[in-house]
Amino acid sequence: MRYPSKLGREELEELISLWDMSPENRRKIHAVLAAEKDLRGPHLFRYYGSKPSKVAEAEKLFGEFIGVKHTLAVNSCTSALVAAFRALGIGMGDEVIVPAYTFFATASTVAACNAIPVMADVDDTLTLDPKDVERRITKRTRAIAVVHMRGAPGQMDEIMKIARKHKLAVVEDVAQACGGSYRGKMLGAIGTIGCFSFDFYKILNCGEGGFVTTDDEWLYTRATSWHDTAACWRPDRYAAERREGELFCGENYRMSELQGAVALAQIRKADRFLKGYRTSRDRILGALRLPDGIALRRLADPEGDTGLCIIFYMPDVERTKRALKALKAEGVPAGGIYDAQIKDWHIYTHWEHVLDLKSVARDGLPWTGVPRAELPRYSKTMCPKALDYLSRAITIDVNWAYTAGDCKRIAAGLNKVLRAL
Ligand SMILES: Cc1ncc(COP(=O)(O)O)c(C=O)c1O
C-alpha cells in the first residue's frame, strides 16, 4: 500500500518562503508546485527512509573533510560535547579542564554530565595555556577540553603531550574553527574526539546542528548510543551487550533530514567559505600597519587559522576603549571582548552557574559529587591572564564575502585610528 505523505506542497512552500527571491520567481515556483500531481513529501527521520539519508551522506562527507574514521551528526555542538563526554565515560566526581575563555557550553556540558568543570587560564593565543592546564590537573581529572577559539587552533602539541603524560582524553571543541588545522592536521582529528557546531553563526551552518568526530570506533559506538536514547543503533539493535559499556540510558540528539540536507550542501561549500575568509584576512593584514606597542594575537599555527577574525592587543584598557569608539565612528567592524560591566557568556567571570555552584535539582550535583573541600577554588580572579588579554583585545570580524575594496577600507580605518592613538 502507498499511503499519502503527511508532508506535501504546504511544507515545501513554507521552506521556500525562508529563501529571499523575486516575487516573479516565487509565483513561478508556486505555479509549478500547484501543477505537480505526484508531489510526495520526504521521510525526514534519518533512519528507515527508502532513499539514502542526507544525514548519513553529510556524516560521510564531513568525515572525509576532517579526515577521521567515524563521524556522528547531532543537533548541536552542545549535544556533541555531552555525547563526547558521555562516550568517554565522564560522570560524577570527574573533572574536565576547560578554558576560561570559551562559549559557556564547553563548561556547562561538563556539569550537565555531573562532572566538575575546572577553568584554566588562556595565554596570548586566547586558547588554553598549557602551563596552567598542567597546574590544574588533580587525581580526578579525566579530560582536557581544548577550544579552538575564534577561528584559530589551540596549542595541540603541548596539550597532547600533557594529556599523554597524565593519561587524559582530549576533547576538541571546534565549534568556532571548522576547517582550521594544526601542523597539517585538521582540527577535530587530533584529540581523542572532536565536537563541531553547525548553528547559524558558525563557519558552516544548518540552523542548528553539530558533529562528533573520532578515530576510535568504541567511542563512536557509545556516542551514537547516547545520541539515540537507549543504545538503539547498533548492528543488531536488540542483541545483548557485546561488550560492557555498550548499553546505557541516553538522550535524543538526532539530526533530522532537514538539517542534514542543508549541512550536506554547506560541507560541499566549505572550501569556498574558507578561501573567502582567508583571502579577506590576508588583504586586511597586508594593508595593516600596527604601531609599536600593539600586538597581533599569537597563532599556535598561522597556516591553520580559518581567518574568521583578526585580533590584536592594545597596550592598556583605556586605549582599548578609545580605539573601539574611534573604530566604530570609522565604520570598522571592530569589537571589544571583555568588559567586566557587560555580561557575556564567553568569559568565565560571568559563569555564575559555576562560580556560585548552581544545581538543577535538590541533589546539588555536580558540586556534591566530590567532597566540598576538594572542589576547585572558583573565583572571578582565578584566571588573571585571560582577563588581562581579553580586556585589551580588539577583534575585527572578517567576512568570507568581503571585496578587495571592503578590506582596503577596513585596513585604512584601522591604520588611521591606531596611528592617532
Ligand atoms: C566554543 C563553542 N562551543 C560550543 C558551542 C555550542 O554550539 P551549539 O550552539 O551548536 O550548541 C558554541 C556556540 O556558540 C561555541 O562557540
The ligand as an SDF file (V2000), in Angstrom:
LIG
                    3D

 16 16  0  0  0  0  0  0  0  0999 V2000
   33.2310   27.2870   21.5710 C   0  0  0  0  0  0  0  0  0  0  0  0
   31.7880   26.8470   21.4850 C   0  0  0  0  0  0  0  0  0  0  0  0
   31.4440   25.6430   21.9760 N   0  0  0  0  0  0  0  0  0  0  0  0
   30.1810   25.1890   21.8960 C   0  0  0  0  0  0  0  0  0  0  0  0
   29.1800   25.9350   21.3310 C   0  0  0  0  0  0  0  0  0  0  0  0
   27.7900   25.4270   21.3000 C   0  0  0  0  0  0  0  0  0  0  0  0
   27.3570   25.2260   19.9940 O   0  0  0  0  0  0  0  0  0  0  0  0
   25.8190   24.9720   19.6470 P   0  0  0  0  0  0  0  0  0  0  0  0
   25.1610   26.3080   19.5480 O   0  0  0  0  0  0  0  0  0  0  0  0
   25.8510   24.2760   18.3310 O   0  0  0  0  0  0  0  0  0  0  0  0
   25.2560   24.1270   20.7360 O   0  0  0  0  0  0  0  0  0  0  0  0
   29.4850   27.2020   20.8050 C   0  0  0  0  0  0  0  0  0  0  0  0
   28.4380   28.0420   20.1830 C   0  0  0  0  0  0  0  0  0  0  0  0
   28.4770   29.2350   20.1780 O   0  0  0  0  0  0  0  0  0  0  0  0
   30.8340   27.6670   20.8810 C   0  0  0  0  0  0  0  0  0  0  0  0
   31.1850   28.8530   20.4010 O   0  0  0  0  0  0  0  0  0  0  0  0
  1  2  1  0
  2  3  1  0
  2 15  2  0
  3  4  2  0
  4  5  1  0
  5  6  1  0
  5 12  2  0
  6  7  1  0
  7  8  1  0
  8  9  2  0
  8 10  1  0
  8 11  1  0
 12 13  1  0
 12 15  1  0
 13 14  2  0
 15 16  1  0
M  END
$$$$
